[in-house]
């Protein structure tokens, strides 16, 4: 079943096929947590269907059957170039026919499964991997009904990789479609953008996002938690689902309450620091950035009810912090997000966070 916010994007490709204009190059832009990988898989299913009915996949042919299980499924005429680490390239793991590999690489959770985790390490889309994908594209189709190649995190392509793709992207073999997934059109060169159908996945309304979370979480759903999860996930439903299942929303609230107590002199900062130290640098920075951002919004007369992270705390002391003080605190978070714990002395992260919280007290 297609997620409601992806319907309009999917229908655009259906309309093209119905009019006899089968796409050969597509660029899908949007936050990965909007499900851009899921949209690419659905488009591949449609393009590779042996027996389309009214420009939709039939769900009964041999090709459609390969898409029935996203957990373990694969398709011989569907190939993904993963954004890879050096180790993946050396192990020849940068190309995959697996749907779950694409979803994992884009960080998309599967239905009723644990949160997908990508491979650790610095990732890129390498020129040699692009060349291997182009070689595959130019080989024959196994099922005889075309091929679909997907480049995951195409925004990580350098100039050499983009140039290696260009000729094949512009003129792929007949019945072949190449799909690029990117966080932003701006991250790709104009030479590629000008040669493809461009699809921007739209932002999701809060109402639609909440309905999605309620459907997926069932009796576990709590509206207050869902609102916080959506804020932490930039209002992306799939991202909020990951946040909710990991209970990052409840941790964020506990951290902010602890910081508030420290600023109010009710306790020291160590409880907040100990909670922050359990998180990745990215999550630490995210929570603290949103905390400062929402305080600035509150000072600019946004109501507390519109700020889920601050909705249930006493802002009497926090709202007295001057705006320039809060801007400095926001800018200082660069040291927290950029730090690499593995390269610092054991006490350094603790000291850095303690100093940041204590600095809030100094007005």
FENURKA-V597456 format. One line per field, one symbol per residue. ss: DSSP state (A for helix, B for strand, O for the rest). burial: # if it has 9 or more other C-alpha atoms within 8 Angstrom, else .. A space follows every 50 residues. Layout:
ss = ???
burial = ???
//
This chain:
ss = OOOAAAAAAAAAAAAAAAOOOOOOBBBBBOOAAAOAAAAAAAAAAAAAOO OOBOOBOOOOOAAAAAOOOOOOOBOOOBBBBOOBOAAAAAOOOOBBOBAA AAAAAOOOOOOOOOOOOOOOOOOBBOAAAAAAAAAAAOOOOOOOOOBBBB BOOAAABOAAAAAAAAAAAAOOOOOBBBBBBBOOAAAOOAAAAOOOBBBB OOOOOAAAAAAAAAAAAAAAOOAAAAAAAAAAOOOOAAAAAAAAAOOAAA AAAAAAAAAAAAAOOOOOOAAAAAAAOOOOAAAAAAAAAAAAAAAAAAAO OOOAAAOAAAOOOOOOOAAAOOAAAAAAAAAAOAAAAAOOAAAOOOOAAA AAAAAAAAAAAOO
burial = ....###.##..######....###############.############ .#..#.##..#.#####..#..###.#########..##....####### ##########....##......#####.###.##..#...#...###### ########..##.#######.#..##########...#...##.##.##. #..#...###.###......#...#########.##########...##. #############.....#.#######.#.#..################. .#.#..#####.....###.#...###.##.###.##......#....## .###.###.#...
//
